[in-house]
Amino acid sequence: MCQDCYKDKKLTQADMVHHIEEYADNPDRGLDMDNLVSLCNSCHNKRHKKAHNLDQNLTFDGDGNLIRKN
């Protein structure tokens, strides 16, 4: 279940696990359960866009790769 959607009282299947503290910044916390949150693809994109101030024409695909929107 997507934890961000659940906070908004919506039930959405989670598509991925998100590292709260980015893996690239702290690989030692890569499997730390306190550093992981289940998210749907939409919420995952929102978190990354907010954290990285990404161009609104970019998104993440189902595998977590950054791609340009069609």
Secondary structure, 3 states (H helix, E strand, C coil): CCHHHHHCCCCCCCCEEEECCCCCCCHHHCCCHHHEEEECHHHHHHHHHHHHCCCCCEEECCCCCEEECC
